[in-house]
């Protein structure tokens, strides 16, 4: 079976697939940027820049997986560039699960706040590896491709990050 080729050009037509690609991927790109940066406004900027680059460059993809990997790679690299410029702000209070008690919601939010604060203390590359593999659920080879490193490097970054997260979360609970 031959994979469909997704072609994006800088000239938009009525049959342009850009809108459907945007709708299909914007939530994941935004969520990934938000988790890496910790700031909604910055994450929105990164998501917008990611899709702008896709639209303006007229890039071809042989598969949905190729498109998805490219979007993650661009978004993560933009996030890493942004984190090099400054430290992210802690502003990730965007999730509330329906149907849970107020007490459970408070406990869940406190745990989330501790974990998100701990994520912000990680070096940017370790944070990106953890977000992509452990939170977004991507496979190690996909994360390696997105970050432009070997799979062993991803495993090492995640191992180091998990150890650091445990230490940070343990320190926060004391």
C-alpha positions in Angstrom: 0.0 0.0 0.0 1.5 3.4 -1.0 1.3 6.2 1.5 -0.6 9.3 0.5 1.5 12.4 -0.1 0.5 15.5 1.7 1.6 18.5 -0.2 1.4 22.0 1.2 2.2 25.0 -0.9 2.4 28.6 -0.1 -0.5 29.2 -2.5 -3.8 28.3 -0.7 -6.6 26.8 -2.7 -10.1 25.7 -1.8 -8.8 22.1 -1.6 -5.8 23.0 0.5 -5.3 20.5 3.3 -3.7 23.0 5.6 -6.9 23.7 7.6 -7.5 20.0 8.3 -3.9 19.5 9.3 -4.1 22.5 11.6 -7.3 21.1 13.2 -5.8 17.6 13.5 -2.5 18.7 15.1 -2.9 22.1 16.8 -4.0 20.7 20.2 -1.0 18.3 20.5 1.5 21.0 19.3 0.0 23.5 21.8 -0.1 21.0 24.7 3.5 20.0 24.0 4.7 23.6 23.9 2.7 24.5 27.0 4.3 21.6 29.0 7.8 22.5 27.8 7.5 26.3 28.3 5.0 26.5 31.2 3.4 29.6 29.9 0.2 29.7 27.7 1.1 32.9 25.8 4.5 31.6 24.8 3.0 28.2 23.9 0.5 29.9 21.7 3.3 31.8 20.0 5.2 28.6 19.4 2.2 26.7 18.0 1.4 29.6 15.7 5.1 29.8 14.5 5.1 26.0 13.9 2.1 26.1 11.7 3.2 29.2 9.9 6.5 27.5 9.0 4.6 24.5 7.7 2.3 26.7 5.6 5.0 29.0 4.2 7.5 26.3 3.2 5.3 24.1 1.1 6.8 20.9 2.6 5.8 17.4 1.3 5.2 14.4 3.6 4.8 10.9 2.5 2.9 9.9 5.6 1.0 11.3 8.6 3.8 10.1 10.8 6.3 12.2 8.9 4.1 15.2 9.2 3.5 14.7 12.9 7.3 14.1 13.6 8.1 17.3 11.7 5.6 19.4 13.6 6.9 18.0 17.0 10.5 18.7 15.9 9.8 22.3 14.9 7.7 23.0 18.0 10.3 21.5 20.4 13.2 23.3 18.7 11.3 26.6 18.9 10.6 25.9 22.6 14.2 25.1 23.3 15.3 28.3 21.6 12.8 30.2 23.7 14.0 28.5 27.0 17.6 29.5 26.1 16.5 33.1 26.0 14.8 33.1 29.4 13.4 30.9 32.1 9.7 29.9 31.7 7.0 31.2 34.0 4.9 28.9 36.1 1.4 29.3 34.5 0.0 25.9 33.8 -3.4 26.0 35.6 -5.4 24.8 32.6 -6.7 21.4 33.4 -9.7 20.4 35.6 -11.2 17.0 35.2 -15.0 16.8 35.3 -16.8 14.6 37.8 -14.3 14.7 40.7 -14.8 16.0 44.2 -13.5 19.4 45.2 -11.0 17.8 47.6 -9.8 15.4 44.9 -9.5 18.3 42.5 -7.4 20.3 45.0 -5.1 17.4 45.6 -4.8 16.6 41.9 -4.0 20.3 41.2 -1.4 20.5 44.0 0.3 17.3 42.6 0.2 18.7 39.1 1.6 22.0 40.3 4.5 20.3 42.1 5.3 18.2 39.0 5.1 21.1 36.6 7.3 23.2 38.9 9.7 20.3 39.0 9.7 20.0 35.2 10.7 23.7 34.9 13.8 22.9 36.9 15.0 20.4 34.4 17.4 21.4 31.6 15.4 22.1 28.4 16.5 19.0 26.5 15.7 16.7 29.4 12.3 18.5 29.8 11.5 18.1 26.1 12.4 14.3 26.2 10.2 13.7 29.2 7.3 15.7 27.8 7.4 14.0 24.5 7.9 10.4 25.7 6.2 10.3 29.1 3.5 12.9 28.7 2.7 12.8 25.0 3.3 9.1 24.8 5.7 9.1 21.8 8.0 6.1 21.3 11.7 6.5 22.0 12.7 6.4 18.3 10.2 9.2 17.6 11.5 11.3 20.4 15.1 10.7 19.2 14.1 11.8 15.7 12.3 14.9 16.9 15.2 16.0 19.1 17.9 15.0 16.6 19.7 12.7 19.0 20.4 8.9 19.3 17.8 6.7 21.1 20.4 6.0 23.8 20.6 9.7 24.4 16.9 10.0 24.9 16.9 7.0 27.3 19.7 8.7 29.2 18.0 12.1 29.3 14.8 10.5 30.6 16.6 8.5 33.2 18.5 11.5 34.5 15.3 13.6 34.3 13.2 11.1 36.3 15.9 10.9 39.0 16.0 14.7 39.2 12.2 14.9 39.3 12.0 12.4 42.1 14.5 14.5 44.1 12.7 17.7 43.4 9.3 16.3 44.2 10.7 14.7 47.4 12.2 18.1 48.4 8.8 19.8 47.7 6.9 17.4 49.9 9.1 17.9 52.9 
